[in-house]
């Protein structure tokens, strides 16, 4: 599984939390921001909380930076409120 990074504006329960850098991976060919990973018994990590990203708003950034992509829309944090 190829992992990149994406910078995006994150909201939770309708409240804007700010800009965050999240992992970015493709699930069934579609880009997803990963909020949380779960380590499996085999040592492989699996994304447990993700949100799909619309490719129209996903912009690749110039190479050499710490972040590979920028997302030009806000995303909702899918994790349960604690």
PyMOL Python script that loads the backbone (N, CA, C, O; Angstrom):
from pymol import cmd

cmd.read_pdbstr("""\
ATOM      1  N   UNK A   1       0.857  -1.169   0.000  1.00  0.00           N
ATOM      2  CA  UNK A   1       0.000   0.000   0.000  1.00  0.00           C
ATOM      3  C   UNK A   1       0.906   1.235   0.000  1.00  0.00           C
ATOM      4  O   UNK A   1       1.747   1.402   0.883  1.00  0.00           O
ATOM      5  N   UNK A   2       0.724   2.069  -0.974  1.00  0.00           N
ATOM      6  CA  UNK A   2       1.518   3.300  -1.072  1.00  0.00           C
ATOM      7  C   UNK A   2       0.900   4.383  -0.190  1.00  0.00           C
ATOM      8  O   UNK A   2      -0.307   4.620  -0.225  1.00  0.00           O
ATOM      9  N   UNK A   3       1.748   5.029   0.596  1.00  0.00           N
ATOM     10  CA  UNK A   3       1.292   6.072   1.512  1.00  0.00           C
ATOM     11  C   UNK A   3       1.964   7.385   1.125  1.00  0.00           C
ATOM     12  O   UNK A   3       3.183   7.444   0.962  1.00  0.00           O
ATOM     13  N   UNK A   4       1.171   8.425   0.981  1.00  0.00           N
ATOM     14  CA  UNK A   4       1.660   9.786   0.766  1.00  0.00           C
ATOM     15  C   UNK A   4       1.115  10.638   1.898  1.00  0.00           C
ATOM     16  O   UNK A   4       0.549  10.114   2.857  1.00  0.00           O
ATOM     17  N   UNK A   5       1.280  11.928   1.793  1.00  0.00           N
ATOM     18  CA  UNK A   5       0.703  12.835   2.799  1.00  0.00           C
ATOM     19  C   UNK A   5      -0.125  13.892   2.101  1.00  0.00           C
ATOM     20  O   UNK A   5       0.147  14.280   0.965  1.00  0.00           O
ATOM     21  N   UNK A   6      -1.159  14.353   2.822  1.00  0.00           N
ATOM     22  CA  UNK A   6      -2.056  15.372   2.283  1.00  0.00           C
ATOM     23  C   UNK A   6      -2.323  16.418   3.360  1.00  0.00           C
ATOM     24  O   UNK A   6      -2.528  16.081   4.527  1.00  0.00           O
ATOM     25  N   UNK A   7      -2.320  17.661   2.970  1.00  0.00           N
ATOM     26  CA  UNK A   7      -2.615  18.773   3.887  1.00  0.00           C
ATOM     27  C   UNK A   7      -4.045  19.201   3.606  1.00  0.00           C
ATOM     28  O   UNK A   7      -4.400  19.496   2.465  1.00  0.00           O
ATOM     29  N   UNK A   8      -4.876  19.234   4.662  1.00  0.00           N
ATOM     30  CA  UNK A   8      -6.271  19.619   4.466  1.00  0.00           C
ATOM     31  C   UNK A   8      -6.857  20.245   5.732  1.00  0.00           C
ATOM     32  O   UNK A   8      -6.341  20.077   6.837  1.00  0.00           O
ATOM     33  N   UNK A   9      -7.938  20.961   5.528  1.00  0.00           N
ATOM     34  CA  UNK A   9      -8.691  21.571   6.615  1.00  0.00           C
ATOM     35  C   UNK A   9      -9.627  20.517   7.182  1.00  0.00           C
ATOM     36  O   UNK A   9     -10.400  19.907   6.443  1.00  0.00           O
ATOM     37  N   UNK A  10      -9.562  20.299   8.499  1.00  0.00           N
ATOM     38  CA  UNK A  10     -10.327  19.232   9.139  1.00  0.00           C
ATOM     39  C   UNK A  10     -11.398  19.823  10.052  1.00  0.00           C
ATOM     40  O   UNK A  10     -11.151  20.772  10.797  1.00  0.00           O
ATOM     41  N   UNK A  11     -12.592  19.239   9.976  1.00  0.00           N
ATOM     42  CA  UNK A  11     -13.712  19.621  10.847  1.00  0.00           C
ATOM     43  C   UNK A  11     -14.146  18.387  11.636  1.00  0.00           C
ATOM     44  O   UNK A  11     -13.953  17.251  11.201  1.00  0.00           O
ATOM     45  N   UNK A  12     -14.730  18.633  12.791  1.00  0.00           N
ATOM     46  CA  UNK A  12     -15.324  17.556  13.590  1.00  0.00           C
ATOM     47  C   UNK A  12     -16.615  18.086  14.167  1.00  0.00           C
ATOM     48  O   UNK A  12     -16.639  19.141  14.802  1.00  0.00           O
ATOM     49  N   UNK A  13     -17.689  17.352  13.944  1.00  0.00           N
ATOM     50  CA  UNK A  13     -19.026  17.733  14.412  1.00  0.00           C
ATOM     51  C   UNK A  13     -19.372  19.153  13.972  1.00  0.00           C
ATOM     52  O   UNK A  13     -19.987  19.915  14.718  1.00  0.00           O
ATOM     53  N   UNK A  14     -18.965  19.496  12.741  1.00  0.00           N
ATOM     54  CA  UNK A  14     -19.286  20.803  12.184  1.00  0.00           C
ATOM     55  C   UNK A  14     -18.373  21.932  12.627  1.00  0.00           C
ATOM     56  O   UNK A  14     -18.520  23.056  12.145  1.00  0.00           O
ATOM     57  N   UNK A  15     -17.436  21.671  13.530  1.00  0.00           N
ATOM     58  CA  UNK A  15     -16.516  22.704  14.019  1.00  0.00           C
ATOM     59  C   UNK A  15     -15.161  22.543  13.345  1.00  0.00           C
ATOM     60  O   UNK A  15     -14.583  21.456  13.357  1.00  0.00           O
ATOM     61  N   UNK A  16     -14.650  23.632  12.752  1.00  0.00           N
ATOM     62  CA  UNK A  16     -13.352  23.596  12.094  1.00  0.00           C
ATOM     63  C   UNK A  16     -12.247  23.473  13.133  1.00  0.00           C
ATOM     64  O   UNK A  16     -12.176  24.262  14.076  1.00  0.00           O
ATOM     65  N   UNK A  17     -11.388  22.479  12.952  1.00  0.00           N
ATOM     66  CA  UNK A  17     -10.281  22.246  13.879  1.00  0.00           C
ATOM     67  C   UNK A  17      -8.987  22.881  13.399  1.00  0.00           C
ATOM     68  O   UNK A  17      -8.125  23.218  14.210  1.00  0.00           O
ATOM     69  N   UNK A  18      -8.840  23.047  12.091  1.00  0.00           N
ATOM     70  CA  UNK A  18      -7.635  23.651  11.527  1.00  0.00           C
ATOM     71  C   UNK A  18      -7.032  22.792  10.439  1.00  0.00           C
ATOM     72  O   UNK A  18      -7.608  21.789  10.017  1.00  0.00           O
ATOM     73  N   UNK A  19      -5.839  23.215   9.987  1.00  0.00           N
ATOM     74  CA  UNK A  19      -5.126  22.499   8.937  1.00  0.00           C
ATOM     75  C   UNK A  19      -4.317  21.369   9.555  1.00  0.00           C
ATOM     76  O   UNK A  19      -3.642  21.557  10.567  1.00  0.00           O
ATOM     77  N   UNK A  20      -4.392  20.193   8.939  1.00  0.00           N
ATOM     78  CA  UNK A  20      -3.666  19.022   9.415  1.00  0.00           C
ATOM     79  C   UNK A  20      -2.991  18.332   8.238  1.00  0.00           C
ATOM     80  O   UNK A  20      -3.460  18.411   7.103  1.00  0.00           O
ATOM     81  N   UNK A  21      -1.906  17.668   8.520  1.00  0.00           N
ATOM     82  CA  UNK A  21      -1.271  16.795   7.539  1.00  0.00           C
ATOM     83  C   UNK A  21      -1.641  15.366   7.907  1.00  0.00           C
ATOM     84  O   UNK A  21      -1.364  14.901   9.013  1.00  0.00           O
ATOM     85  N   UNK A  22      -2.270  14.678   6.964  1.00  0.00           N
ATOM     86  CA  UNK A  22      -2.749  13.317   7.174  1.00  0.00           C
ATOM     87  C   UNK A  22      -2.087  12.393   6.167  1.00  0.00           C
ATOM     88  O   UNK A  22      -1.557  12.845   5.152  1.00  0.00           O
ATOM     89  N   UNK A  23      -2.120  11.111   6.449  1.00  0.00           N
ATOM     90  CA  UNK A  23      -1.669  10.133   5.466  1.00  0.00           C
ATOM     91  C   UNK A  23      -2.701  10.071   4.355  1.00  0.00           C
ATOM     92  O   UNK A  23      -3.893  10.286   4.579  1.00  0.00           O
ATOM     93  N   UNK A  24      -2.227   9.775   3.162  1.00  0.00           N
ATOM     94  CA  UNK A  24      -3.088   9.621   1.997  1.00  0.00           C
ATOM     95  C   UNK A  24      -2.795   8.263   1.384  1.00  0.00           C
ATOM     96  O   UNK A  24      -1.639   7.927   1.127  1.00  0.00           O
ATOM     97  N   UNK A  25      -3.836   7.489   1.152  1.00  0.00           N
ATOM     98  CA  UNK A  25      -3.685   6.203   0.493  1.00  0.00           C
ATOM     99  C   UNK A  25      -4.853   6.005  -0.469  1.00  0.00           C
ATOM    100  O   UNK A  25      -5.866   6.701  -0.393  1.00  0.00           O
ATOM    101  N   UNK A  26      -4.693   5.058  -1.360  1.00  0.00           N
ATOM    102  CA  UNK A  26      -5.754   4.753  -2.318  1.00  0.00           C
ATOM    103  C   UNK A  26      -6.397   3.434  -1.929  1.00  0.00           C
ATOM    104  O   UNK A  26      -5.722   2.418  -1.767  1.00  0.00           O
ATOM    105  N   UNK A  27      -7.712   3.469  -1.784  1.00  0.00           N
ATOM    106  CA  UNK A  27      -8.499   2.290  -1.446  1.00  0.00           C
ATOM    107  C   UNK A  27      -9.433   2.029  -2.617  1.00  0.00           C
ATOM    108  O   UNK A  27     -10.268   2.868  -2.953  1.00  0.00           O
ATOM    109  N   UNK A  28      -9.290   0.874  -3.229  1.00  0.00           N
ATOM    110  CA  UNK A  28     -10.056   0.524  -4.437  1.00  0.00           C
ATOM    111  C   UNK A  28      -9.928   1.612  -5.503  1.00  0.00           C
ATOM    112  O   UNK A  28     -10.891   1.929  -6.201  1.00  0.00           O
ATOM    113  N   UNK A  29      -8.713   2.183  -5.618  1.00  0.00           N
ATOM    114  CA  UNK A  29      -8.424   3.178  -6.650  1.00  0.00           C
ATOM    115  C   UNK A  29      -8.811   4.596  -6.318  1.00  0.00           C
ATOM    116  O   UNK A  29      -8.515   5.508  -7.089  1.00  0.00           O
ATOM    117  N   UNK A  30      -9.469   4.812  -5.183  1.00  0.00           N
ATOM    118  CA  UNK A  30      -9.930   6.151  -4.807  1.00  0.00           C
ATOM    119  C   UNK A  30      -9.076   6.694  -3.657  1.00  0.00           C
ATOM    120  O   UNK A  30      -8.737   5.948  -2.739  1.00  0.00           O
ATOM    121  N   UNK A  31      -8.722   8.002  -3.697  1.00  0.00           N
ATOM    122  CA  UNK A  31      -7.906   8.572  -2.627  1.00  0.00           C
ATOM    123  C   UNK A  31      -8.696   8.725  -1.329  1.00  0.00           C
ATOM    124  O   UNK A  31      -9.865   9.111  -1.337  1.00  0.00           O
ATOM    125  N   UNK A  32      -8.033   8.415  -0.216  1.00  0.00           N
ATOM    126  CA  UNK A  32      -8.627   8.542   1.116  1.00  0.00           C
ATOM    127  C   UNK A  32      -7.618   9.180   2.065  1.00  0.00           C
ATOM    128  O   UNK A  32      -6.437   8.835   2.046  1.00  0.00           O
ATOM    129  N   UNK A  33      -8.082  10.104   2.887  1.00  0.00           N
ATOM    130  CA  UNK A  33      -7.273  10.630   3.984  1.00  0.00           C
ATOM    131  C   UNK A  33      -7.426   9.661   5.149  1.00  0.00           C
ATOM    132  O   UNK A  33      -8.536   9.245   5.479  1.00  0.00           O
ATOM    133  N   UNK A  34      -6.298   9.303   5.771  1.00  0.00           N
ATOM    134  CA  UNK A  34      -6.304   8.341   6.867  1.00  0.00           C
ATOM    135  C   UNK A  34      -6.134   9.088   8.183  1.00  0.00           C
ATOM    136  O   UNK A  34      -5.153   9.804   8.384  1.00  0.00           O
ATOM    137  N   UNK A  35      -7.103   8.911   9.075  1.00  0.00           N
ATOM    138  CA  UNK A  35      -7.062   9.552  10.384  1.00  0.00           C
ATOM    139  C   UNK A  35      -6.464   8.643  11.454  1.00  0.00           C
ATOM    140  O   UNK A  35      -5.905   9.120  12.441  1.00  0.00           O
ATOM    141  N   UNK A  36      -6.586   7.329  11.250  1.00  0.00           N
ATOM    142  CA  UNK A  36      -6.076   6.404  12.257  1.00  0.00           C
ATOM    143  C   UNK A  36      -5.756   5.067  11.607  1.00  0.00           C
ATOM    144  O   UNK A  36      -6.454   4.607  10.704  1.00  0.00           O
ATOM    145  N   UNK A  37      -4.668   4.452  12.096  1.00  0.00           N
ATOM    146  CA  UNK A  37      -4.229   3.136  11.629  1.00  0.00           C
ATOM    147  C   UNK A  37      -4.354   2.127  12.754  1.00  0.00           C
ATOM    148  O   UNK A  37      -4.271   2.479  13.931  1.00  0.00           O
ATOM    149  N   UNK A  38      -4.555   0.866  12.382  1.00  0.00           N
ATOM    150  CA  UNK A  38      -4.571  -0.220  13.359  1.00  0.00           C
ATOM    151  C   UNK A  38      -3.520  -1.242  12.949  1.00  0.00           C
ATOM    152  O   UNK A  38      -3.498  -1.705  11.809  1.00  0.00           O
ATOM    153  N   UNK A  39      -2.647  -1.589  13.897  1.00  0.00           N
ATOM    154  CA  UNK A  39      -1.615  -2.583  13.628  1.00  0.00           C
ATOM    155  C   UNK A  39      -2.227  -3.974  13.686  1.00  0.00           C
ATOM    156  O   UNK A  39      -2.927  -4.319  14.638  1.00  0.00           O
ATOM    157  N   UNK A  40      -1.956  -4.765  12.662  1.00  0.00           N
ATOM    158  CA  UNK A  40      -2.460  -6.131  12.626  1.00  0.00           C
ATOM    159  C   UNK A  40      -1.490  -7.096  13.271  1.00  0.00           C
ATOM    160  O   UNK A  40      -0.345  -6.741  13.551  1.00  0.00           O
ATOM    161  N   UNK A  41      -1.942  -8.315  13.509  1.00  0.00           N
ATOM    162  CA  UNK A  41      -1.108  -9.351  14.106  1.00  0.00           C
ATOM    163  C   UNK A  41       0.093  -9.693  13.222  1.00  0.00           C
ATOM    164  O   UNK A  41       1.128 -10.144  13.713  1.00  0.00           O
ATOM    165  N   UNK A  42      -0.059  -9.473  11.906  1.00  0.00           N
ATOM    166  CA  UNK A  42       1.016  -9.794  10.974  1.00  0.00           C
ATOM    167  C   UNK A  42       2.027  -8.654  10.832  1.00  0.00           C
ATOM    168  O   UNK A  42       2.963  -8.750  10.037  1.00  0.00           O
ATOM    169  N   UNK A  43       1.841  -7.570  11.602  1.00  0.00           N
ATOM    170  CA  UNK A  43       2.745  -6.430  11.534  1.00  0.00           C
ATOM    171  C   UNK A  43       2.347  -5.390  10.510  1.00  0.00           C
ATOM    172  O   UNK A  43       2.927  -4.305  10.468  1.00  0.00           O
ATOM    173  N   UNK A  44       1.373  -5.704   9.690  1.00  0.00           N
ATOM    174  CA  UNK A  44       0.876  -4.756   8.699  1.00  0.00           C
ATOM    175  C   UNK A  44      -0.146  -3.825   9.339  1.00  0.00           C
ATOM    176  O   UNK A  44      -0.966  -4.253  10.152  1.00  0.00           O
ATOM    177  N   UNK A  45      -0.092  -2.556   8.969  1.00  0.00           N
ATOM    178  CA  UNK A  45      -1.080  -1.592   9.471  1.00  0.00           C
ATOM    179  C   UNK A  45      -2.212  -1.453   8.470  1.00  0.00           C
ATOM    180  O   UNK A  45      -2.005  -1.491   7.257  1.00  0.00           O
ATOM    181  N   UNK A  46      -3.416  -1.291   9.007  1.00  0.00           N
ATOM    182  CA  UNK A  46      -4.618  -1.138   8.191  1.00  0.00           C
ATOM    183  C   UNK A  46      -5.285   0.180   8.559  1.00  0.00           C
ATOM    184  O   UNK A  46      -5.440   0.486   9.741  1.00  0.00           O
ATOM    185  N   UNK A  47      -5.685   0.971   7.548  1.00  0.00           N
ATOM    186  CA  UNK A  47      -6.398   2.207   7.882  1.00  0.00           C
ATOM    187  C   UNK A  47      -7.761   1.880   8.483  1.00  0.00           C
ATOM    188  O   UNK A  47      -8.545   1.142   7.885  1.00  0.00           O
ATOM    189  N   UNK A  48      -8.045   2.429   9.667  1.00  0.00           N
ATOM    190  CA  UNK A  48      -9.315   2.134  10.328  1.00  0.00           C
ATOM    191  C   UNK A  48     -10.305   3.283  10.226  1.00  0.00           C
ATOM    192  O   UNK A  48     -11.511   3.049  10.139  1.00  0.00           O
ATOM    193  N   UNK A  49      -9.822   4.510  10.235  1.00  0.00           N
ATOM    194  CA  UNK A  49     -10.704   5.667  10.075  1.00  0.00           C
ATOM    195  C   UNK A  49     -10.198   6.484   8.904  1.00  0.00           C
ATOM    196  O   UNK A  49      -9.121   7.078   8.955  1.00  0.00           O
ATOM    197  N   UNK A  50     -11.004   6.502   7.837  1.00  0.00           N
ATOM    198  CA  UNK A  50     -10.634   7.215   6.618  1.00  0.00           C
ATOM    199  C   UNK A  50     -11.807   8.054   6.139  1.00  0.00           C
ATOM    200  O   UNK A  50     -12.949   7.860   6.557  1.00  0.00           O
ATOM    201  N   UNK A  51     -11.501   8.981   5.265  1.00  0.00           N
ATOM    202  CA  UNK A  51     -12.560   9.713   4.578  1.00  0.00           C
ATOM    203  C   UNK A  51     -12.168   9.815   3.105  1.00  0.00           C
ATOM    204  O   UNK A  51     -11.016  10.124   2.799  1.00  0.00           O
ATOM    205  N   UNK A  52     -13.096   9.563   2.198  1.00  0.00           N
ATOM    206  CA  UNK A  52     -12.766   9.635   0.775  1.00  0.00           C
ATOM    207  C   UNK A  52     -12.533  11.088   0.352  1.00  0.00           C
ATOM    208  O   UNK A  52     -13.131  12.014   0.899  1.00  0.00           O
ATOM    209  N   UNK A  53     -11.662  11.262  -0.621  1.00  0.00           N
ATOM    210  CA  UNK A  53     -11.359  12.582  -1.154  1.00  0.00           C
ATOM    211  C   UNK A  53     -11.781  12.651  -2.613  1.00  0.00           C
ATOM    212  O   UNK A  53     -11.590  11.696  -3.366  1.00  0.00           O
ATOM    213  N   UNK A  54     -12.346  13.763  -3.004  1.00  0.00           N
ATOM    214  CA  UNK A  54     -12.760  14.001  -4.386  1.00  0.00           C
ATOM    215  C   UNK A  54     -11.529  14.444  -5.178  1.00  0.00           C
ATOM    216  O   UNK A  54     -10.894  15.439  -4.829  1.00  0.00           O
ATOM    217  N   UNK A  55     -11.192  13.717  -6.234  1.00  0.00           N
ATOM    218  CA  UNK A  55      -9.987  14.028  -7.002  1.00  0.00           C
ATOM    219  C   UNK A  55     -10.020  15.420  -7.631  1.00  0.00           C
ATOM    220  O   UNK A  55      -8.967  15.960  -7.968  1.00  0.00           O
ATOM    221  N   UNK A  56     -11.192  16.007  -7.793  1.00  0.00           N
ATOM    222  CA  UNK A  56     -11.271  17.371  -8.353  1.00  0.00           C
ATOM    223  C   UNK A  56     -10.622  18.402  -7.439  1.00  0.00           C
ATOM    224  O   UNK A  56     -10.207  19.466  -7.899  1.00  0.00           O
ATOM    225  N   UNK A  57     -10.531  18.092  -6.140  1.00  0.00           N
ATOM    226  CA  UNK A  57      -9.996  19.043  -5.171  1.00  0.00           C
ATOM    227  C   UNK A  57      -8.633  18.623  -4.617  1.00  0.00           C
ATOM    228  O   UNK A  57      -8.093  19.274  -3.723  1.00  0.00           O
ATOM    229  N   UNK A  58      -8.083  17.537  -5.151  1.00  0.00           N
ATOM    230  CA  UNK A  58      -6.794  17.020  -4.703  1.00  0.00           C
ATOM    231  C   UNK A  58      -5.715  17.533  -5.649  1.00  0.00           C
ATOM    232  O   UNK A  58      -5.758  17.261  -6.849  1.00  0.00           O
ATOM    233  N   UNK A  59      -4.760  18.265  -5.119  1.00  0.00           N
ATOM    234  CA  UNK A  59      -3.720  18.890  -5.928  1.00  0.00           C
ATOM    235  C   UNK A  59      -2.350  18.362  -5.507  1.00  0.00           C
ATOM    236  O   UNK A  59      -1.988  18.412  -4.332  1.00  0.00           O
ATOM    237  N   UNK A  60      -1.598  17.857  -6.478  1.00  0.00           N
ATOM    238  CA  UNK A  60      -0.237  17.384  -6.199  1.00  0.00           C
ATOM    239  C   UNK A  60       0.658  18.603  -6.021  1.00  0.00           C
ATOM    240  O   UNK A  60       0.604  19.546  -6.810  1.00  0.00           O
ATOM    241  N   UNK A  61       1.479  18.573  -4.981  1.00  0.00           N
ATOM    242  CA  UNK A  61       2.409  19.660  -4.693  1.00  0.00           C
ATOM    243  C   UNK A  61       3.765  19.352  -5.331  1.00  0.00           C
ATOM    244  O   UNK A  61       4.053  18.200  -5.653  1.00  0.00           O
ATOM    245  N   UNK A  62       4.601  20.389  -5.516  1.00  0.00           N
ATOM    246  CA  UNK A  62       5.917  20.149  -6.119  1.00  0.00           C
ATOM    247  C   UNK A  62       6.725  19.134  -5.305  1.00  0.00           C
ATOM    248  O   UNK A  62       6.630  19.101  -4.078  1.00  0.00           O
ATOM    249  N   UNK A  63       7.517  18.309  -5.991  1.00  0.00           N
ATOM    250  CA  UNK A  63       8.311  17.303  -5.286  1.00  0.00           C
ATOM    251  C   UNK A  63       9.367  17.956  -4.384  1.00  0.00           C
ATOM    252  O   UNK A  63       9.776  19.098  -4.595  1.00  0.00           O
ATOM    253  N   UNK A  64       9.789  17.196  -3.379  1.00  0.00           N
ATOM    254  CA  UNK A  64      10.836  17.666  -2.485  1.00  0.00           C
ATOM    255  C   UNK A  64      10.335  18.220  -1.170  1.00  0.00           C
ATOM    256  O   UNK A  64      11.124  18.423  -0.247  1.00  0.00           O
ATOM    257  N   UNK A  65       9.037  18.470  -1.063  1.00  0.00           N
ATOM    258  CA  UNK A  65       8.477  18.970   0.184  1.00  0.00           C
ATOM    259  C   UNK A  65       8.073  17.834   1.104  1.00  0.00           C
ATOM    260  O   UNK A  65       8.098  16.664   0.722  1.00  0.00           O
ATOM    261  N   UNK A  66       7.705  18.195   2.310  1.00  0.00           N
ATOM    262  CA  UNK A  66       7.279  17.183   3.283  1.00  0.00           C
ATOM    263  C   UNK A  66       5.888  16.646   2.985  1.00  0.00           C
ATOM    264  O   UNK A  66       5.558  15.526   3.376  1.00  0.00           O
ATOM    265  N   UNK A  67       5.066  17.436   2.295  1.00  0.00           N
ATOM    266  CA  UNK A  67       3.682  17.061   1.988  1.00  0.00           C
ATOM    267  C   UNK A  67       3.560  16.877   0.477  1.00  0.00           C
ATOM    268  O   UNK A  67       4.044  17.707  -0.293  1.00  0.00           O
ATOM    269  N   UNK A  68       2.916  15.795   0.058  1.00  0.00           N
ATOM    270  CA  UNK A  68       2.802  15.466  -1.366  1.00  0.00           C
ATOM    271  C   UNK A  68       1.584  16.085  -2.042  1.00  0.00           C
ATOM    272  O   UNK A  68       1.618  16.399  -3.232  1.00  0.00           O
ATOM    273  N   UNK A  69       0.486  16.262  -1.261  1.00  0.00           N
ATOM    274  CA  UNK A  69      -0.762  16.753  -1.841  1.00  0.00           C
ATOM    275  C   UNK A  69      -1.395  17.806  -0.937  1.00  0.00           C
ATOM    276  O   UNK A  69      -1.113  17.886   0.259  1.00  0.00           O
ATOM    277  N   UNK A  70      -2.256  18.604  -1.550  1.00  0.00           N
ATOM    278  CA  UNK A  70      -3.102  19.533  -0.802  1.00  0.00           C
ATOM    279  C   UNK A  70      -4.536  19.286  -1.245  1.00  0.00           C
ATOM    280  O   UNK A  70      -4.805  19.077  -2.428  1.00  0.00           O
ATOM    281  N   UNK A  71      -5.451  19.311  -0.285  1.00  0.00           N
ATOM    282  CA  UNK A  71      -6.868  19.118  -0.581  1.00  0.00           C
ATOM    283  C   UNK A  71      -7.571  20.441  -0.381  1.00  0.00           C
ATOM    284  O   UNK A  71      -7.480  21.040   0.691  1.00  0.00           O
ATOM    285  N   UNK A  72      -8.275  20.905  -1.410  1.00  0.00           N
ATOM    286  CA  UNK A  72      -8.858  22.250  -1.392  1.00  0.00           C
ATOM    287  C   UNK A  72     -10.300  22.304  -0.887  1.00  0.00           C
ATOM    288  O   UNK A  72     -11.042  23.237  -1.197  1.00  0.00           O
ATOM    289  N   UNK A  73     -10.681  21.307  -0.116  1.00  0.00           N
ATOM    290  CA  UNK A  73     -12.000  21.297   0.551  1.00  0.00           C
ATOM    291  C   UNK A  73     -11.758  20.822   1.976  1.00  0.00           C
ATOM    292  O   UNK A  73     -10.738  20.193   2.261  1.00  0.00           O
ATOM    293  N   UNK A  74     -12.688  21.118   2.865  1.00  0.00           N
ATOM    294  CA  UNK A  74     -12.551  20.598   4.223  1.00  0.00           C
ATOM    295  C   UNK A  74     -13.040  19.152   4.260  1.00  0.00           C
ATOM    296  O   UNK A  74     -13.853  18.731   3.437  1.00  0.00           O
ATOM    297  N   UNK A  75     -12.526  18.409   5.229  1.00  0.00           N
ATOM    298  CA  UNK A  75     -12.954  17.018   5.418  1.00  0.00           C
ATOM    299  C   UNK A  75     -13.424  16.855   6.856  1.00  0.00           C
ATOM    300  O   UNK A  75     -12.940  17.526   7.767  1.00  0.00           O
ATOM    301  N   UNK A  76     -14.369  15.956   7.037  1.00  0.00           N
ATOM    302  CA  UNK A  76     -14.914  15.674   8.367  1.00  0.00           C
ATOM    303  C   UNK A  76     -14.137  14.515   8.991  1.00  0.00           C
ATOM    304  O   UNK A  76     -13.985  13.462   8.371  1.00  0.00           O
ATOM    305  N   UNK A  77     -13.651  14.704  10.204  1.00  0.00           N
ATOM    306  CA  UNK A  77     -12.964  13.655  10.945  1.00  0.00           C
ATOM    307  C   UNK A  77     -13.984  12.552  11.251  1.00  0.00           C
ATOM    308  O   UNK A  77     -14.966  12.807  11.948  1.00  0.00           O
ATOM    309  N   UNK A  78     -13.769  11.329  10.740  1.00  0.00           N
ATOM    310  CA  UNK A  78     -14.770  10.266  10.908  1.00  0.00           C
ATOM    311  C   UNK A  78     -14.704   9.535  12.250  1.00  0.00           C
ATOM    312  O   UNK A  78     -15.550   8.687  12.532  1.00  0.00           O
ATOM    313  N   UNK A  79     -13.712   9.853  13.074  1.00  0.00           N
ATOM    314  CA  UNK A  79     -13.585   9.137  14.352  1.00  0.00           C
ATOM    315  C   UNK A  79     -14.688   9.546  15.309  1.00  0.00           C
ATOM    316  O   UNK A  79     -15.123  10.698  15.295  1.00  0.00           O
ATOM    317  N   UNK A  80     -15.146   8.621  16.143  1.00  0.00           N
ATOM    318  CA  UNK A  80     -16.183   8.954  17.124  1.00  0.00           C
ATOM    319  C   UNK A  80     -15.678  10.031  18.090  1.00  0.00           C
ATOM    320  O   UNK A  80     -14.510  10.036  18.478  1.00  0.00           O
ATOM    321  N   UNK A  81     -16.563  10.925  18.462  1.00  0.00           N
ATOM    322  CA  UNK A  81     -16.198  11.960  19.442  1.00  0.00           C
ATOM    323  C   UNK A  81     -15.961  11.297  20.791  1.00  0.00           C
ATOM    324  O   UNK A  81     -16.714  10.417  21.208  1.00  0.00           O
ATOM    325  N   UNK A  82     -14.901  11.735  21.466  1.00  0.00           N
ATOM    326  CA  UNK A  82     -14.609  11.105  22.762  1.00  0.00           C
ATOM    327  C   UNK A  82     -14.905  12.035  23.907  1.00  0.00           C
ATOM    328  O   UNK A  82     -14.717  11.666  25.066  1.00  0.00           O
TER     329      UNK A  82
END
""", "prot")
cmd.dss("prot")
cmd.show_as("cartoon", "prot")
cmd.util.cbc("prot")
cmd.orient("prot")
